[in-house]
């Protein structure tokens, strides 16, 4: 399953231990050995096949072999010498936080060391407060939570971010001072975003000799294209630079792909696919480089040029706007007219457009007309409805997205 492969890639990129649970073995068609073979093809050899990864065949529905799975998880923890001291003030990580109308700010935490108690003064990110109440994973009220225990706590003065570390302090004054200082620093830095690797940056890093690996995420419209492109990119590896395709899949570029790229310092390569609106916004926020191609050789040549330190792009594609097709009509001598609403940016009459269906580009061309209330117009902005048709293309369907784009010249950078 694509989701399983993606989860494995995330775990591998994060460098965390993996124990494979092969589920649904109670079904007549179950074939655990086939799963292990697929894992082996991904370079994850389980112990039964002479590898280092533990695995367990289970049936979650019937509870079959679940205790054996838990024993293997405990064995993995023992081998890694995972220990914690329960007799000290608690520290851990925020898993998620929300604002509950009845209970105020609620944070789900994982205690990693020490013991968390009701009444403790907790600092997490820019927020602090007394633990007024605490609940376990079954929403039952508890008074303490030890190492490796998840807990839901009430009493913070805000919602800390997922991933923030929390600490318990002896007095409220110290926690408040640190929280205020962190808030001040965040304002001064203006939520500065970490700069991630781009193709333009690769040549410079190679020149100064501090670049050894290039991580790529490859998404495409069909499996054959994804495999062909991935294999070709991996073959670009040299003695100095290793090209790694850390994730490859069919479908549009998603927010999950951007998060994986952020965690693993990767570049996203799309072949005949486009990012979703949310994925594109997240990529801009995280400064993740997304490279989109319709010809495999263009992708290979551009990345090869970057590895040789010669990349100097002059033309860059800029997405101007995106519209969603709400209705479509067949009109004699005109063709298919689409009734749309602009979801992002604007749609311009004189710019090229592409039709995207389920994240896959199915046509690129020019607008034949752009109207609003039967009047020809030059552009339609975000939130407004319009009617349009595309030259030499009539297969427009409800749910398609029309993406307006332009190619802009970018000055060469030395």
Secondary structure by P-SEA (a helix, b strand, c coil): caaaaaaaaaaaaabbbbbbbbcccccccccaaaaaaaaaaaccccccccccbbbbbbccccccaaaaaaaaaaaaaaaaccccccccbbbbbbcbbbbbccccbbbbbbbccccccccbbbbccccccccccccccccccccccccccccccccccccccccbbbbbbccaaaaaaaaaaaaaaaaaaccbbbbcccccaaaaaaaaccccbbbbbbbcccaaaaaaaaaaaaacccccbbbbccccccccccaaaaaaaaacbbbbbbccccccaaaaaaaaaabbbbbbbccaaaaaaaaaaaaaccccccbbbbbccccccccccccccccbbbbcccccccccccbbbbbbccccccbbbbbccccccccccccccccccccccccccccccccbbbbbbbbbbbcccc
